Amino acid sequence: MLTLAVAMLCLPLSAAPQSPSVKDLLDRELAVLRLSQLADGSYGSRLDTANVVVAMALSPRSYRENDGPFVRLAVQFVLAESELESDAKADAAAAFALQCVNAQRYAKRIDTLRQRAGELAWDDYSRPDGEFGAIELLLQIKPEYGIGPRAALCARAAIKWSRRTLGTNAPTAATLASSHQAGIEFLLSNRGENGLWEMFGKPEPGLSALCARALLGSEDAEQRAAALPVLDFLLGLQQKDGSIHAGHLPVYVTSVAIMALSAGQRASDTEAIARASNFLRAVQADAGEGYSEDDRFFGGIGYGGDLRPDLSNLQYALQALRASGASEDDPAIQRALIFLERSQNRSESNPGSYQRIGTDEEVRAGNDGGGTYMPGDSPAGYVKMADGSLVARSYGSMTYALLKCYIFAGLEQDDPRVTAASDWVANHWTLEVNPGFDTLRDPRAGFQGLYYYYLSLAEALSLTAMDELVGADGRKHNWRAELVDKLSSLQQDDGSWVNHRAERWWEGNPVLCTAYALCALEAARR
């Protein structure tokens, strides 16, 4: 998934001991509740099941029906049972649960249940009172509690937590500027004597290029000038074939080098940028490499060499081509559309099936509109369908990559492929985790590549006309404001960012995470 660090070691960083968070406590309780799901999809009564759905949907993980049967079958049970019985409290809980998972799809049913419950019951459920906050409510749960009281406390806590996180205003210039400046100062203080960023005592070109790109996003001339040694270093690494690298990850390093050199706006770099761009065109899986449009990976770009193309490398390559001045009509960008369609869970534009890598299992597209790592493959896992086939799970960072690439290729917002991807990110809006992973089975999974996710999100949404997203629960989210607020809250005292939750993909390195965060903040300013 995260291209820069696949071949690199993580730096060992340990997080300081912390008090339990809402996320930690809800993860624990939802894991217990999930094990209690019955064969009919319920968690007991209609009220208990609705409470579980609310807790899952409003938790920091933002679970939705397409995350698996633990939500989907529970929603189906709530819908079916609501036709058979009427009880004000259960009706209010059912209406609220449906609003949380998909307010638009269930609008008519929600209205019916709200009217049947009455506004008093609705208000009592949707606006829980009491002096206890979310953490205090979750800490009240005792090991001997059954499903009913456990689900009720989880739902109340999730509602309180979600309401506490609402109402973010537009990002103030002061907040963004302060956070950005502190991050820049951290990067500058962590350079080597040669003005480059190093790993194991040696300049690391991919990391240095990303840091230079972050510096070049500054409005301060002195900070921008600090990127110049990196640009000269990258030029010195250019190979005969136009690629820019030091022997590893040629596609990724060339891509981020093009972005940095293009941001530098030096006329003397034009020829080097053009040669590097032609290298990216040359490594695309197309007729020149013996691929036909019938081949699974046609149009994709991978790490380089004989490795399979993937959406992560492709998004960086296409972004580099556009940064170099290529138009949306560039043949390489248009060829990529075939690979993009095959990496989207949208069967109308992705009707084929694929063999799961390493097995004989059939993988076909689902219909949630999200993106996967490559056709028929997803590190977020698979969902087994009734016919025995598999659907590769969509997840956040690759769905934003997909959306970004569609825009690079000139697709309009009303194109069904773009609409499907946009709907997925809106329905799975969260800044707590990289959504789409089954975090009830592996609580750390959603934290992997979290800062890469933030950058993909910011870059994709900044290219759209969307200033706000309407989540599955019908609430509006000012993505810029919420992202700036989230990154500000995660920033360390020294100005850096680091992924203490999951160091995989080099995110235990504060220099990398800080560069990602700064580039995300810059995108949020657009």
Phi, psi and omega in degrees: 000302184267113195291318189304322196249012185302323183262013186241161178271146175281147173277131182288110175232135180247143180280148176289148179304137182229157173291155180299139179261168174303318180300312181298314183292317178293322176305314182296313183289322180292328176296320177295313181296322181301323180292345182264004181296134182271171184298332180276006179091351184274172171242032182118235180285171176298319179297313180298318181294318177298320178299319179295317179299316179299314181299319180291317184290324183264000176292164177303340179280340178054056180291144178227174185303322182281004173281346176146175183296339180295337173256312187301311182291329177294319178296318178299321178295315179300317179296314183293315182291332180293340176281340189258336184221157179227122178209129189303312183293316180292324177296317179297317179295319180296316179299317181292321179298316179295323178296322181292321184277324178191090184297326182287313183297322186255023186305313182294317180293322178298314179299317180299313182292323178296317179295321181292324181285324185092151185294330180296312179296321179298313180295319179300321183281313188281344179230069183299131180264195182105158186278344185280139173272184185299314182295318180298320178296316182291327179287347176285343184289126180258153183304328184278356182296141175276187184298316186303298181294327179294313181295321181296316179293322178296318180296314180299318180296318181295321178296314180296319180296315183294323180290328179291332182269358179276173171080020177291129179276176177302143184296130178285147179299326182294317180297312182295315182296319181295315180296317181297315182297318180296322178294318178300316181297324177296313180301314183297327182279354182244021174278159170282174181298337181274003180083010180248165177260136192242158169229128179054039175081005180234145178301134180251112189295318180295315179295317180296320179296319180293319178295320178298319178300320178296317179295322182288351174276355180281151175271356181273122184298323181293320178293320177297321181296333179294345178277345187299320177301327178292316180299317178295321177299316181296319178300323180290344180267357185293132182268173181299328181277003179096344181292158180233110181189174180245027178111352181227148174048057186300322182289311182298311184295320177299319181296310181290333176293318177300317180298316180293314181296321178294320179294333179291337174055039176263124182301329182291345182267358187302314182295318179297320178296318180297318179295319179295321179296320179294329174299315180298320177297322184291330183269000178295142178285096182216195184301329180297334177258010178087012179270146169247169181296343178282344180286141186307320189256014180304135178088350182272169175224133181248205182291338185122160183071220184263008182288149183296143173296154178212162185289332180294309177296321183297318181296323179290322179295315180293322178296321178294318179299316179294321179296330181282352179111000179294144180271169177297339180273000179307131183306322180296321180290320179291323176297327182296338181303325180296315178295320180298314179300322182285347177261011181247137175279077178212097190296335180297323178255000180221067188279349185282178175231158185225155175272128179300132184299124179091356179221178176261007185287143179274134177240131177229169183284143168272202182221030177271352175087355184279177183252153177239173185292321176201168181306119176077015183217136179208127174292348176283351178107193185223155173246128181272128182269171184298329181275005179092348179283166181246151171241124177291131184291135172287150174212166195301303187298323180282334175289320175294322176298317178300312180300316180299316181292322176301319180292320176302327182276001174092008179290140180277164183297332181271003174295134184304327179291320178290317180301318181296317178293320179296320178296321180298312183293328177292316182290340180245025183300123173195150174245008181276324183216169169277102193289156177114338178280151177278084186281351173287331177275324178224096185302338182273346188302316184290347179270349182290129181067032186294319181285330171298320177298314179302317181293316179300317179300309184295317181292321180292310184292331178292341179272346181267177176266011185271109171273334178228150172245143175258113183290174181299336179272005178087358181274146180272142180232118171281099190297324179297312182298315183291323179293315179299317180297318181294313180296322177298320181289335182269350184292137180281167182298332181272006179094355183269170167236148177205147181267092179287339185281327183206107185275000180302155180060034171070013181278005167280356179267114183294334178294314180297310182298324179293319177297316176302311184297319180295319177294326177293318177298321178297318178296325180291341179278346186288000000 
